[in-house]
Amino acid sequence: MNQEERMVDIEIKLTRQDDLLDELNKLVYRQQLKIDQLEALCAALAQRIKDAADSNNAGRDNSAANERPPHY
């Protein structure tokens, strides 16, 4: 393999690596967008669960505080 062939081979490899790097960067970007969406969804669901539990407990706390235990 002469010097010219080696340079061509190196340039081809470099071009392929650049293309691969671009594709991987795009993939990481798309994955980060999805992670951000999922984090927002998890936060919203956690808030809904907390709100539902709070409203459920609020109804029980008031009635439970006013009721006497059955053994009285």
N, CA, C and O atoms as a Tripos MOL2 file, in Angstrom:
@<TRIPOS>MOLECULE
protein
  288   287    72     0     0
PROTEIN
NO_CHARGES

@<TRIPOS>ATOM
      1 N           0.8530   -1.1640    0.0000 N.3       1 MET1
      2 CA          0.0000    0.0000    0.0000 C.3       1 MET1
      3 C           0.9060    1.2360    0.0000 C.2       1 MET1
      4 O           1.7520    1.4070    0.8780 O.2       1 MET1
      5 N           0.7100    2.0730   -0.9860 N.am      2 ASN2
      6 CA          1.5530    3.2650   -1.0580 C.3       2 ASN2
      7 C           0.9380    4.4170   -0.2500 C.2       2 ASN2
      8 O          -0.1420    4.2930    0.3280 O.2       2 ASN2
      9 N           1.6430    5.5040   -0.2340 N.am      3 GLN3
     10 CA          1.2410    6.6620    0.5720 C.3       3 GLN3
     11 C          -0.1180    7.2050    0.1350 C.2       3 GLN3
     12 O          -0.9400    7.5730    0.9740 O.2       3 GLN3
     13 N          -0.3530    7.2540   -1.1640 N.am      4 GLU4
     14 CA         -1.6220    7.7850   -1.6960 C.3       4 GLU4
     15 C          -2.7980    6.9090   -1.2610 C.2       4 GLU4
     16 O          -3.8300    7.4340   -0.8430 O.2       4 GLU4
     17 N          -2.6620    5.6180   -1.3490 N.am      5 GLU5
     18 CA         -3.7370    4.7040   -0.9520 C.3       5 GLU5
     19 C          -4.0100    4.8020    0.5450 C.2       5 GLU5
     20 O          -5.1610    4.7450    0.9780 O.2       5 GLU5
     21 N          -2.9730    4.9470    1.3150 N.am      6 ARG6
     22 CA         -3.1430    5.0830    2.7640 C.3       6 ARG6
     23 C          -3.9030    6.3630    3.1010 C.2       6 ARG6
     24 O          -4.7740    6.3580    3.9710 O.2       6 ARG6
     25 N          -3.5800    7.4470    2.4220 N.am      7 MET7
     26 CA         -4.2760    8.7110    2.6660 C.3       7 MET7
     27 C          -5.7510    8.6090    2.2870 C.2       7 MET7
     28 O          -6.6140    9.1070    3.0090 O.2       7 MET7
     29 N          -6.0380    7.9730    1.1710 N.am      8 VAL8
     30 CA         -7.4260    7.7980    0.7400 C.3       8 VAL8
     31 C          -8.1790    6.9500    1.7610 C.2       8 VAL8
     32 O          -9.3140    7.2640    2.1180 O.2       8 VAL8
     33 N          -7.5500    5.8870    2.2250 N.am      9 ASP9
     34 CA         -8.1750    5.0150    3.2200 C.3       9 ASP9
     35 C          -8.4610    5.7800    4.5160 C.2       9 ASP9
     36 O          -9.5330    5.6360    5.1030 O.2       9 ASP9
     37 N          -7.5180    6.5740    4.9460 N.am     10 ILE10
     38 CA         -7.7010    7.3700    6.1680 C.3      10 ILE10
     39 C          -8.8220    8.3960    5.9800 C.2      10 ILE10
     40 O          -9.6250    8.6060    6.8890 O.2      10 ILE10
     41 N          -8.8810    9.0300    4.8200 N.am     11 GLU11
     42 CA         -9.9340   10.0140    4.5540 C.3      11 GLU11
     43 C         -11.3100    9.3560    4.5370 C.2      11 GLU11
     44 O         -12.2840    9.9230    5.0330 O.2      11 GLU11
     45 N         -11.3830    8.1650    3.9680 N.am     12 ILE12
     46 CA        -12.6590    7.4340    3.9450 C.3      12 ILE12
     47 C         -13.0950    7.0960    5.3680 C.2      12 ILE12
     48 O         -14.2570    7.2850    5.7270 O.2      12 ILE12
     49 N         -12.1710    6.6000    6.1680 N.am     13 LYS13
     50 CA        -12.4920    6.2640    7.5580 C.3      13 LYS13
     51 C         -12.9230    7.5020    8.3430 C.2      13 LYS13
     52 O         -13.8620    7.4460    9.1370 O.2      13 LYS13
     53 N         -12.2400    8.6060    8.1180 N.am     14 LEU14
     54 CA        -12.5840    9.8460    8.8070 C.3      14 LEU14
     55 C         -13.9860   10.3190    8.4160 C.2      14 LEU14
     56 O         -14.7550   10.7690    9.2650 O.2      14 LEU14
     57 N         -14.3060   10.2140    7.1470 N.am     15 THR15
     58 CA        -15.6340   10.6080    6.6820 C.3      15 THR15
     59 C         -16.7110    9.7360    7.3140 C.2      15 THR15
     60 O         -17.7510   10.2390    7.7390 O.2      15 THR15
     61 N         -16.4680    8.4380    7.3760 N.am     16 ARG16
     62 CA        -17.4320    7.5280    8.0000 C.3      16 ARG16
     63 C         -17.5930    7.8350    9.4890 C.2      16 ARG16
     64 O         -18.7020    7.7830   10.0210 O.2      16 ARG16
     65 N         -16.4960    8.1520   10.1500 N.am     17 GLN17
     66 CA        -16.5720    8.4910   11.5760 C.3      17 GLN17
     67 C         -17.3390    9.7940   11.7920 C.2      17 GLN17
     68 O         -18.0960    9.9150   12.7550 O.2      17 GLN17
     69 N         -17.1510   10.7540   10.9160 N.am     18 ASP18
     70 CA        -17.9090   12.0030   11.0130 C.3      18 ASP18
     71 C         -19.4020   11.7460   10.8490 C.2      18 ASP18
     72 O         -20.2190   12.2980   11.5860 O.2      18 ASP18
     73 N         -19.7510   10.9040    9.8760 N.am     19 ASP19
     74 CA        -21.1610   10.5630    9.6670 C.3      19 ASP19
     75 C         -21.7350    9.8430   10.8850 C.2      19 ASP19
     76 O         -22.8480   10.1350   11.3230 O.2      19 ASP19
     77 N         -20.9780    8.9140   11.4180 N.am     20 LEU20
     78 CA        -21.4270    8.1820   12.5990 C.3      20 LEU20
     79 C         -21.6010    9.1210   13.7870 C.2      20 LEU20
     80 O         -22.5750    9.0100   14.5320 O.2      20 LEU20
     81 N         -20.6740   10.0310   13.9620 N.am     21 LEU21
     82 CA        -20.7660   10.9930   15.0560 C.3      21 LEU21
     83 C         -22.0150   11.8660   14.9160 C.2      21 LEU21
     84 O         -22.7020   12.1290   15.9020 O.2      21 LEU21
     85 N         -22.3060   12.3100   13.7060 N.am     22 ASP22
     86 CA        -23.5160   13.1040   13.4750 C.3      22 ASP22
     87 C         -24.7700   12.3030   13.8130 C.2      22 ASP22
     88 O         -25.6840   12.8180   14.4580 O.2      22 ASP22
     89 N         -24.8140   11.0580   13.3820 N.am     23 GLU23
     90 CA        -25.9730   10.2100   13.6750 C.3      23 GLU23
     91 C         -26.1270    9.9750   15.1740 C.2      23 GLU23
     92 O         -27.2400   10.0120   15.6990 O.2      23 GLU23
     93 N         -25.0280    9.7380   15.8550 N.am     24 LEU24
     94 CA        -25.0910    9.5160   17.3010 C.3      24 LEU24
     95 C         -25.5220   10.7800   18.0380 C.2      24 LEU24
     96 O         -26.2680   10.7030   19.0140 O.2      24 LEU24
     97 N         -25.0670   11.9260   17.5870 N.am     25 ASN25
     98 CA        -25.4980   13.1850   18.1930 C.3      25 ASN25
     99 C         -26.9970   13.3930   18.0230 C.2      25 ASN25
    100 O         -27.6770   13.8360   18.9490 O.2      25 ASN25
    101 N         -27.5090   13.0740   16.8440 N.am     26 LYS26
    102 CA        -28.9520   13.1860   16.6070 C.3      26 LYS26
    103 C         -29.7240   12.2270   17.5080 C.2      26 LYS26
    104 O         -30.7720   12.5780   18.0500 O.2      26 LYS26
    105 N         -29.2050   11.0310   17.6610 N.am     27 LEU27
    106 CA        -29.8540   10.0400   18.5170 C.3      27 LEU27
    107 C         -29.8770   10.5010   19.9710 C.2      27 LEU27
    108 O         -30.9030   10.3880   20.6430 O.2      27 LEU27
    109 N         -28.7640   11.0130   20.4510 N.am     28 VAL28
    110 CA        -28.6980   11.5070   21.8330 C.3      28 VAL28
    111 C         -29.6770   12.6640   22.0220 C.2      28 VAL28
    112 O         -30.3330   12.7540   23.0600 O.2      28 VAL28
    113 N         -29.7790   13.5350   21.0440 N.am     29 TYR29
    114 CA        -30.7070   14.6640   21.1250 C.3      29 TYR29
    115 C         -32.1530   14.1690   21.2110 C.2      29 TYR29
    116 O         -32.9240   14.6450   22.0440 O.2      29 TYR29
    117 N         -32.5160   13.2190   20.3550 N.am     30 ARG30
    118 CA        -33.8820   12.6680   20.3890 C.3      30 ARG30
    119 C         -34.1550   11.9690   21.7110 C.2      30 ARG30
    120 O         -35.2510   12.0840   22.2600 O.2      30 ARG30
    121 N         -33.1790   11.2530   22.2210 N.am     31 GLN31
    122 CA        -33.3550   10.5780   23.5030 C.3      31 GLN31
    123 C         -33.5290   11.5870   24.6320 C.2      31 GLN31
    124 O         -34.3320   11.3640   25.5380 O.2      31 GLN31
    125 N         -32.7980   12.6790   24.5930 N.am     32 GLN32
    126 CA        -32.9500   13.6990   25.6380 C.3      32 GLN32
    127 C         -34.3280   14.3390   25.5770 C.2      32 GLN32
    128 O         -34.9280   14.6220   26.6140 O.2      32 GLN32
    129 N         -34.8350   14.5700   24.3670 N.am     33 LEU33
    130 CA        -36.1930   15.0960   24.2410 C.3      33 LEU33
    131 C         -37.1990   14.1340   24.8630 C.2      33 LEU33
    132 O         -38.1050   14.5560   25.5810 O.2      33 LEU33
    133 N         -37.0410   12.8540   24.5900 N.am     34 LYS34
    134 CA        -37.9500   11.8540   25.1430 C.3      34 LYS34
    135 C         -37.8210   11.7920   26.6620 C.2      34 LYS34
    136 O         -38.8290   11.6850   27.3610 O.2      34 LYS34
    137 N         -36.6110   11.8560   27.1770 N.am     35 ILE35
    138 CA        -36.4030   11.8550   28.6330 C.3      35 ILE35
    139 C         -37.0980   13.0620   29.2590 C.2      35 ILE35
    140 O         -37.7470   12.9360   30.2970 O.2      35 ILE35
    141 N         -36.9630   14.2270   28.6330 N.am     36 ASP36
    142 CA        -37.6200   15.4270   29.1600 C.3      36 ASP36
    143 C         -39.1360   15.2600   29.1760 C.2      36 ASP36
    144 O         -39.7950   15.6560   30.1380 O.2      36 ASP36
    145 N         -39.6920   14.6710   28.1090 N.am     37 GLN37
    146 CA        -41.1370   14.4330   28.0610 C.3      37 GLN37
    147 C         -41.5650   13.4630   29.1570 C.2      37 GLN37
    148 O         -42.5720   13.6870   29.8290 O.2      37 GLN37
    149 N         -40.8120   12.4010   29.3350 N.am     38 LEU38
    150 CA        -41.1590   11.4030   30.3450 C.3      38 LEU38
    151 C         -41.0360   11.9650   31.7570 C.2      38 LEU38
    152 O         -41.8470   11.6400   32.6250 O.2      38 LEU38
    153 N         -40.0330   12.8030   31.9930 N.am     39 GLU39
    154 CA        -39.9010   13.4330   33.3130 C.3      39 GLU39
    155 C         -41.0860   14.3450   33.5980 C.2      39 GLU39
    156 O         -41.6050   14.3600   34.7140 O.2      39 GLU39
    157 N         -41.5120   15.1010   32.5970 N.am     40 ALA40
    158 CA        -42.6690   15.9770   32.7800 C.3      40 ALA40
    159 C         -43.9270   15.1540   33.0320 C.2      40 ALA40
    160 O         -44.7510   15.5130   33.8740 O.2      40 ALA40
    161 N         -44.0730   14.0560   32.3060 N.am     41 LEU41
    162 CA        -45.2280   13.1840   32.5010 C.3      41 LEU41
    163 C         -45.2160   12.5610   33.8910 C.2      41 LEU41
    164 O         -46.2550   12.4980   34.5490 O.2      41 LEU41
    165 N         -44.0690   12.1060   34.3400 N.am     42 CYS42
    166 CA        -43.9590   11.5210   35.6900 C.3      42 CYS42
    167 C         -44.2930   12.5540   36.7570 C.2      42 CYS42
    168 O         -44.9800   12.2420   37.7290 O.2      42 CYS42
    169 N         -43.8170   13.7670   36.5850 N.am     43 ALA43
    170 CA        -44.1090   14.8170   37.5610 C.3      43 ALA43
    171 C         -45.6010   15.1190   37.5890 C.2      43 ALA43
    172 O         -46.1790   15.3020   38.6600 O.2      43 ALA43
    173 N         -46.2250   15.1720   36.4160 N.am     44 ALA44
    174 CA        -47.6630   15.4340   36.3600 C.3      44 ALA44
    175 C         -48.4510   14.2940   37.0020 C.2      44 ALA44
    176 O         -49.4060   14.5340   37.7400 O.2      44 ALA44
    177 N         -48.0550   13.0640   36.7230 N.am     45 LEU45
    178 CA        -48.7470   11.9240   37.3230 C.3      45 LEU45
    179 C         -48.5470   11.8770   38.8320 C.2      45 LEU45
    180 O         -49.4810   11.5630   39.5710 O.2      45 LEU45
    181 N         -47.3540   12.1820   39.2900 N.am     46 ALA46
    182 CA        -47.0970   12.2080   40.7300 C.3      46 ALA46
    183 C         -47.9510   13.2730   41.4030 C.2      46 ALA46
    184 O         -48.4660   13.0570   42.5000 O.2      46 ALA46
    185 N         -48.1010   14.4120   40.7550 N.am     47 GLN47
    186 CA        -48.9370   15.4740   41.3160 C.3      47 GLN47
    187 C         -50.4020   15.0500   41.3500 C.2      47 GLN47
    188 O         -51.1040   15.3160   42.3250 O.2      47 GLN47
    189 N         -50.8630   14.3900   40.2870 N.am     48 ARG48
    190 CA        -52.2550   13.9140   40.2730 C.3      48 ARG48
    191 C         -52.4970   12.8900   41.3690 C.2      48 ARG48
    192 O         -53.5390   12.9150   42.0250 O.2      48 ARG48
    193 N         -51.5450   11.9940   41.5710 N.am     49 ILE49
    194 CA        -51.6850   10.9840   42.6280 C.3      49 ILE49
    195 C         -51.6960   11.6610   43.9940 C.2      49 ILE49
    196 O         -52.4970   11.3070   44.8590 O.2      49 ILE49
    197 N         -50.8130   12.6300   44.1880 N.am     50 LYS50
    198 CA        -50.7600   13.3510   45.4640 C.3      50 LYS50
    199 C         -52.0620   14.1040   45.7010 C.2      50 LYS50
    200 O         -52.6080   14.0760   46.8040 O.2      50 LYS50
    201 N         -52.5610   14.7770   44.6650 N.am     51 ASP51
    202 CA        -53.8140   15.5170   44.8030 C.3      51 ASP51
    203 C         -54.9740   14.5830   45.1240 C.2      51 ASP51
    204 O         -55.8160   14.8970   45.9650 O.2      51 ASP51
    205 N         -55.0170   13.4310   44.4520 N.am     52 ALA52
    206 CA        -56.0900   12.4690   44.7090 C.3      52 ALA52
    207 C         -55.9890   11.9200   46.1240 C.2      52 ALA52
    208 O         -57.0050   11.7630   46.8010 O.2      52 ALA52
    209 N         -54.7860   11.6280   46.5720 N.am     53 ALA53
    210 CA        -54.6040   11.1140   47.9310 C.3      53 ALA53
    211 C         -54.9630   12.1810   48.9570 C.2      53 ALA53
    212 O         -55.5900   11.8840   49.9740 O.2      53 ALA53
    213 N         -54.5640   13.4250   48.6890 N.am     54 ASP54
    214 CA        -54.8850   14.5110   49.6150 C.3      54 ASP54
    215 C         -56.3900   14.7270   49.7130 C.2      54 ASP54
    216 O         -56.9230   14.9010   50.8090 O.2      54 ASP54
    217 N         -57.0760   14.7150   48.5740 N.am     55 SER55
    218 CA        -58.5250   14.9260   48.6120 C.3      55 SER55
    219 C         -59.2270   13.7380   49.2530 C.2      55 SER55
    220 O         -60.2380   13.9110   49.9340 O.2      55 SER55
    221 N         -58.7110   12.5530   49.0460 N.am     56 ASN56
    222 CA        -59.2900   11.3610   49.6620 C.3      56 ASN56
    223 C         -59.0560   11.3810   51.1690 C.2      56 ASN56
    224 O         -59.9600   11.0680   51.9430 O.2      56 ASN56
    225 N         -57.8610   11.7460   51.5810 N.am     57 ASN57
    226 CA        -57.5390   11.8150   53.0060 C.3      57 ASN57
    227 C         -58.2570   12.9660   53.6940 C.2      57 ASN57
    228 O         -58.6180   12.8530   54.8660 O.2      57 ASN57
    229 N         -58.4680   14.0580   52.9940 N.am     58 ALA58
    230 CA        -59.1570   15.2020   53.5940 C.3      58 ALA58
    231 C         -60.5830   14.8200   53.9570 C.2      58 ALA58
    232 O         -61.0810   15.2080   55.0140 O.2      58 ALA58
    233 N         -61.2340   14.0730   53.1010 N.am     59 GLY59
    234 CA        -62.5940   13.6190   53.3930 C.3      59 GLY59
    235 C         -62.6260   12.6470   54.5490 C.2      59 GLY59
    236 O         -63.5560   12.6740   55.3540 O.2      59 GLY59
    237 N         -61.6530   11.8110   54.6440 N.am     60 ARG60
    238 CA        -61.5930   10.8220   55.7260 C.3      60 ARG60
    239 C         -61.1850   11.4550   57.0470 C.2      60 ARG60
    240 O         -61.7080   11.0860   58.0990 O.2      60 ARG60
    241 N         -60.2640   12.3960   57.0040 N.am     61 ASP61
    242 CA        -59.7720   13.0100   58.2400 C.3      61 ASP61
    243 C         -60.8850   13.7300   58.9820 C.2      61 ASP61
    244 O         -60.9930   13.6200   60.2030 O.2      61 ASP61
    245 N         -61.7010   14.4570   58.2610 N.am     62 ASN62
    246 CA        -62.7700   15.2040   58.9200 C.3      62 ASN62
    247 C         -63.7890   14.2700   59.5540 C.2      62 ASN62
    248 O         -64.1960   14.4780   60.6970 O.2      62 ASN62
    249 N         -64.1970   13.2590   58.8320 N.am     63 SER63
    250 CA        -65.2000   12.3530   59.3850 C.3      63 SER63
    251 C         -64.5920   11.4650   60.4680 C.2      63 SER63
    252 O         -65.2700   11.1440   61.4430 O.2      63 SER63
    253 N         -63.3530   11.0670   60.3230 N.am     64 ALA64
    254 CA        -62.7130   10.2100   61.3170 C.3      64 ALA64
    255 C         -62.4610   10.9700   62.6120 C.2      64 ALA64
    256 O         -62.5250   10.3850   63.6930 O.2      64 ALA64
    257 N         -62.1810   12.2380   62.5190 N.am     65 ALA65
    258 CA        -61.9270   13.0270   63.7250 C.3      65 ALA65
    259 C         -63.1980   13.2110   64.5370 C.2      65 ALA65
    260 O         -63.1360   13.3380   65.7600 O.2      65 ALA65
    261 N         -64.3320   13.2260   63.8860 N.am     66 ASN66
    262 CA        -65.6040   13.4460   64.5780 C.3      66 ASN66
    263 C         -66.2440   12.1530   65.0610 C.2      66 ASN66
    264 O         -67.1460   12.1950   65.8970 O.2      66 ASN66
    265 N         -65.8090   11.0320   64.5680 N.am     67 GLU67
    266 CA        -66.4120    9.7580   64.9600 C.3      67 GLU67
    267 C         -65.7450    9.2160   66.2080 C.2      67 GLU67
    268 O         -64.5440    9.3880   66.4190 O.2      67 GLU67
    269 N         -66.5460    8.5590   67.0290 N.am     68 ARG68
    270 CA        -66.0080    7.8940   68.2060 C.3      68 ARG68
    271 C         -65.6540    6.4630   67.8220 C.2      68 ARG68
    272 O         -66.3310    5.8620   66.9870 O.2      68 ARG68
    273 N         -64.6350    5.9280   68.4010 N.am     69 PRO69
    274 CA        -64.2950    4.5310   68.1270 C.3      69 PRO69
    275 C         -65.4520    3.6180   68.5350 C.2      69 PRO69
    276 O         -66.2260    3.9760   69.4220 O.2      69 PRO69
    277 N         -65.5850    2.4570   67.9120 N.am     70 PRO70
    278 CA        -66.7300    1.5790   68.1810 C.3      70 PRO70
    279 C         -66.7600    1.0240   69.6030 C.2      70 PRO70
    280 O         -67.8230    0.5900   70.0500 O.2      70 PRO70
    281 N         -65.6620    1.0170   70.3240 N.am     71 HIS71
    282 CA        -65.6730    0.4250   71.6580 C.3      71 HIS71
    283 C         -66.1840    1.3940   72.7200 C.2      71 HIS71
    284 O         -66.2280    1.0150   73.8910 O.2      71 HIS71
    285 N         -66.5730    2.6230   72.3780 N.am     72 TYR72
    286 CA        -67.1080    3.5500   73.3830 C.3      72 TYR72
    287 C         -68.5730    3.3730   73.5400 C.2      72 TYR72
    288 O         -69.1960    4.0670   74.3430 O.2      72 TYR72
@<TRIPOS>BOND
     1     1     2 1
     2     2     3 1
     3     3     4 2
     4     3     5 am
     5     5     6 1
     6     6     7 1
     7     7     8 2
     8     7     9 am
     9     9    10 1
    10    10    11 1
    11    11    12 2
    12    11    13 am
    13    13    14 1
    14    14    15 1
    15    15    16 2
    16    15    17 am
    17    17    18 1
    18    18    19 1
    19    19    20 2
    20    19    21 am
    21    21    22 1
    22    22    23 1
    23    23    24 2
    24    23    25 am
    25    25    26 1
    26    26    27 1
    27    27    28 2
    28    27    29 am
    29    29    30 1
    30    30    31 1
    31    31    32 2
    32    31    33 am
    33    33    34 1
    34    34    35 1
    35    35    36 2
    36    35    37 am
    37    37    38 1
    38    38    39 1
    39    39    40 2
    40    39    41 am
    41    41    42 1
    42    42    43 1
    43    43    44 2
    44    43    45 am
    45    45    46 1
    46    46    47 1
    47    47    48 2
    48    47    49 am
    49    49    50 1
    50    50    51 1
    51    51    52 2
    52    51    53 am
    53    53    54 1
    54    54    55 1
    55    55    56 2
    56    55    57 am
    57    57    58 1
    58    58    59 1
    59    59    60 2
    60    59    61 am
    61    61    62 1
    62    62    63 1
    63    63    64 2
    64    63    65 am
    65    65    66 1
    66    66    67 1
    67    67    68 2
    68    67    69 am
    69    69    70 1
    70    70    71 1
    71    71    72 2
    72    71    73 am
    73    73    74 1
    74    74    75 1
    75    75    76 2
    76    75    77 am
    77    77    78 1
    78    78    79 1
    79    79    80 2
    80    79    81 am
    81    81    82 1
    82    82    83 1
    83    83    84 2
    84    83    85 am
    85    85    86 1
    86    86    87 1
    87    87    88 2
    88    87    89 am
    89    89    90 1
    90    90    91 1
    91    91    92 2
    92    91    93 am
    93    93    94 1
    94    94    95 1
    95    95    96 2
    96    95    97 am
    97    97    98 1
    98    98    99 1
    99    99   100 2
   100    99   101 am
   101   101   102 1
   102   102   103 1
   103   103   104 2
   104   103   105 am
   105   105   106 1
   106   106   107 1
   107   107   108 2
   108   107   109 am
   109   109   110 1
   110   110   111 1
   111   111   112 2
   112   111   113 am
   113   113   114 1
   114   114   115 1
   115   115   116 2
   116   115   117 am
   117   117   118 1
   118   118   119 1
   119   119   120 2
   120   119   121 am
   121   121   122 1
   122   122   123 1
   123   123   124 2
   124   123   125 am
   125   125   126 1
   126   126   127 1
   127   127   128 2
   128   127   129 am
   129   129   130 1
   130   130   131 1
   131   131   132 2
   132   131   133 am
   133   133   134 1
   134   134   135 1
   135   135   136 2
   136   135   137 am
   137   137   138 1
   138   138   139 1
   139   139   140 2
   140   139   141 am
   141   141   142 1
   142   142   143 1
   143   143   144 2
   144   143   145 am
   145   145   146 1
   146   146   147 1
   147   147   148 2
   148   147   149 am
   149   149   150 1
   150   150   151 1
   151   151   152 2
   152   151   153 am
   153   153   154 1
   154   154   155 1
   155   155   156 2
   156   155   157 am
   157   157   158 1
   158   158   159 1
   159   159   160 2
   160   159   161 am
   161   161   162 1
   162   162   163 1
   163   163   164 2
   164   163   165 am
   165   165   166 1
   166   166   167 1
   167   167   168 2
   168   167   169 am
   169   169   170 1
   170   170   171 1
   171   171   172 2
   172   171   173 am
   173   173   174 1
   174   174   175 1
   175   175   176 2
   176   175   177 am
   177   177   178 1
   178   178   179 1
   179   179   180 2
   180   179   181 am
   181   181   182 1
   182   182   183 1
   183   183   184 2
   184   183   185 am
   185   185   186 1
   186   186   187 1
   187   187   188 2
   188   187   189 am
   189   189   190 1
   190   190   191 1
   191   191   192 2
   192   191   193 am
   193   193   194 1
   194   194   195 1
   195   195   196 2
   196   195   197 am
   197   197   198 1
   198   198   199 1
   199   199   200 2
   200   199   201 am
   201   201   202 1
   202   202   203 1
   203   203   204 2
   204   203   205 am
   205   205   206 1
   206   206   207 1
   207   207   208 2
   208   207   209 am
   209   209   210 1
   210   210   211 1
   211   211   212 2
   212   211   213 am
   213   213   214 1
   214   214   215 1
   215   215   216 2
   216   215   217 am
   217   217   218 1
   218   218   219 1
   219   219   220 2
   220   219   221 am
   221   221   222 1
   222   222   223 1
   223   223   224 2
   224   223   225 am
   225   225   226 1
   226   226   227 1
   227   227   228 2
   228   227   229 am
   229   229   230 1
   230   230   231 1
   231   231   232 2
   232   231   233 am
   233   233   234 1
   234   234   235 1
   235   235   236 2
   236   235   237 am
   237   237   238 1
   238   238   239 1
   239   239   240 2
   240   239   241 am
   241   241   242 1
   242   242   243 1
   243   243   244 2
   244   243   245 am
   245   245   246 1
   246   246   247 1
   247   247   248 2
   248   247   249 am
   249   249   250 1
   250   250   251 1
   251   251   252 2
   252   251   253 am
   253   253   254 1
   254   254   255 1
   255   255   256 2
   256   255   257 am
   257   257   258 1
   258   258   259 1
   259   259   260 2
   260   259   261 am
   261   261   262 1
   262   262   263 1
   263   263   264 2
   264   263   265 am
   265   265   266 1
   266   266   267 1
   267   267   268 2
   268   267   269 am
   269   269   270 1
   270   270   271 1
   271   271   272 2
   272   271   273 am
   273   273   274 1
   274   274   275 1
   275   275   276 2
   276   275   277 am
   277   277   278 1
   278   278   279 1
   279   279   280 2
   280   279   281 am
   281   281   282 1
   282   282   283 1
   283   283   284 2
   284   283   285 am
   285   285   286 1
   286   286   287 1
   287   287   288 2
@<TRIPOS>SUBSTRUCTURE
     1 MET1         2 RESIDUE 1 A MET
     2 ASN2         6 RESIDUE 1 A ASN
     3 GLN3        10 RESIDUE 1 A GLN
     4 GLU4        14 RESIDUE 1 A GLU
     5 GLU5        18 RESIDUE 1 A GLU
     6 ARG6        22 RESIDUE 1 A ARG
     7 MET7        26 RESIDUE 1 A MET
     8 VAL8        30 RESIDUE 1 A VAL
     9 ASP9        34 RESIDUE 1 A ASP
    10 ILE10       38 RESIDUE 1 A ILE
    11 GLU11       42 RESIDUE 1 A GLU
    12 ILE12       46 RESIDUE 1 A ILE
    13 LYS13       50 RESIDUE 1 A LYS
    14 LEU14       54 RESIDUE 1 A LEU
    15 THR15       58 RESIDUE 1 A THR
    16 ARG16       62 RESIDUE 1 A ARG
    17 GLN17       66 RESIDUE 1 A GLN
    18 ASP18       70 RESIDUE 1 A ASP
    19 ASP19       74 RESIDUE 1 A ASP
    20 LEU20       78 RESIDUE 1 A LEU
    21 LEU21       82 RESIDUE 1 A LEU
    22 ASP22       86 RESIDUE 1 A ASP
    23 GLU23       90 RESIDUE 1 A GLU
    24 LEU24       94 RESIDUE 1 A LEU
    25 ASN25       98 RESIDUE 1 A ASN
    26 LYS26      102 RESIDUE 1 A LYS
    27 LEU27      106 RESIDUE 1 A LEU
    28 VAL28      110 RESIDUE 1 A VAL
    29 TYR29      114 RESIDUE 1 A TYR
    30 ARG30      118 RESIDUE 1 A ARG
    31 GLN31      122 RESIDUE 1 A GLN
    32 GLN32      126 RESIDUE 1 A GLN
    33 LEU33      130 RESIDUE 1 A LEU
    34 LYS34      134 RESIDUE 1 A LYS
    35 ILE35      138 RESIDUE 1 A ILE
    36 ASP36      142 RESIDUE 1 A ASP
    37 GLN37      146 RESIDUE 1 A GLN
    38 LEU38      150 RESIDUE 1 A LEU
    39 GLU39      154 RESIDUE 1 A GLU
    40 ALA40      158 RESIDUE 1 A ALA
    41 LEU41      162 RESIDUE 1 A LEU
    42 CYS42      166 RESIDUE 1 A CYS
    43 ALA43      170 RESIDUE 1 A ALA
    44 ALA44      174 RESIDUE 1 A ALA
    45 LEU45      178 RESIDUE 1 A LEU
    46 ALA46      182 RESIDUE 1 A ALA
    47 GLN47      186 RESIDUE 1 A GLN
    48 ARG48      190 RESIDUE 1 A ARG
    49 ILE49      194 RESIDUE 1 A ILE
    50 LYS50      198 RESIDUE 1 A LYS
    51 ASP51      202 RESIDUE 1 A ASP
    52 ALA52      206 RESIDUE 1 A ALA
    53 ALA53      210 RESIDUE 1 A ALA
    54 ASP54      214 RESIDUE 1 A ASP
    55 SER55      218 RESIDUE 1 A SER
    56 ASN56      222 RESIDUE 1 A ASN
    57 ASN57      226 RESIDUE 1 A ASN
    58 ALA58      230 RESIDUE 1 A ALA
    59 GLY59      234 RESIDUE 1 A GLY
    60 ARG60      238 RESIDUE 1 A ARG
    61 ASP61      242 RESIDUE 1 A ASP
    62 ASN62      246 RESIDUE 1 A ASN
    63 SER63      250 RESIDUE 1 A SER
    64 ALA64      254 RESIDUE 1 A ALA
    65 ALA65      258 RESIDUE 1 A ALA
    66 ASN66      262 RESIDUE 1 A ASN
    67 GLU67      266 RESIDUE 1 A GLU
    68 ARG68      270 RESIDUE 1 A ARG
    69 PRO69      274 RESIDUE 1 A PRO
    70 PRO70      278 RESIDUE 1 A PRO
    71 HIS71      282 RESIDUE 1 A HIS
    72 TYR72      286 RESIDUE 1 A TYR
